[in-house]
Amino acid sequence: MKNIVTARAHTNIALIKYWGKSNIDLNLPTTSSLSMTLDSFYTTTSVEFTDKATDSLILNSVSADSTRISKFLDMMRTQYDDFPKISVISKNHVPTAAGLASSASSFAALTAAMFEILELEKNKQEMSRIARRGSGSASRSIFGNFAVWNKGWDDVSSYAESFYNQDIGLSMIVAEISANQKKMSSTKGMQLAQTAPTYNSWVKKSALQLEEMKSAISQKDIEKIGLIAQDNALGMHEQNRLCQIPFDYFTNQTRRIIDFTNYCYNSGLLAFVTIDAGPNVKIITDRATEQKLLTRFRAEFPEMTFDVAHAGGGYEYL
Ligand code: DP6
């Protein structure tokens, strides 16, 4: 039996968003979602058995609150044979909690590491289902390229699977507006959003958009992918503004980037936005256009950092 295991998983960006829960305890979503796993942003996690009295977490070389991972490990203790306490050492190569979905890569890496140390069969469906309990979006980071998380109806039926395991030349330019801790967690934000009177129509539209998105990916039609993803994401943020306790992840800079992206699109370049639970914007484009856009964005926003990401792989062991 191995005593220490290290796994890596990449973050993913949803093109069709998960934004709402039908069951909070089991972390079941109100919508199915679809994402692309990124190559440049990832989490590396080591797990080790310990005879200490509690699970512990060292995140980015600093001792951190282990409540959330401990809850996750306790869930695994009930699903499989009980196991000793675990010390977790994790490093995020992602601007943490700024809407770049580090919880996705974190819980996917932790799941992969735990499956190895516990010598569980590496059934990806099962790994995805378990990762989901840590963070919904983590269910998709088990896979490379494009993954769909089918919402399912109970703990067993809600997991992600590989949808299209090919790099279709989609590029994402990440505009890092803020690497500060976000003010509203996605867990809380989506539950508030569900109180918007328009929420159910967004859910219905999302189901249609998922099917359109699948065919756009199969056709490698980046323009279609971008248009659908942009509409889906802006619709998600609209729910935040219309819910009972309205909130907004956008800052002025977020809005400026959105406007400039639209301006680029109207001037004939492939450029679309998607935004998660934070102010940062991901610009969807293709390989042929990415350098042109980068030059334009860097000139327009000299104070911001822009990174480029392409499709990345699923979890791996180091
Ligand atoms: C906006 O997976 O972070 O990034 O399940 O509560 O941990 P929890 O939420 P989380 O939500 C991600 C929301 C999103 C959209 C997406 O990735 O689909």
Residues whose N, C-alpha, C, O or C-beta is under 5 A from the ligand:
A	BS01	DP6	A14 I16 K17 Y18 S33 A101 S103 G134 S135 G136 S137 A138 S186 T187 D276 A277
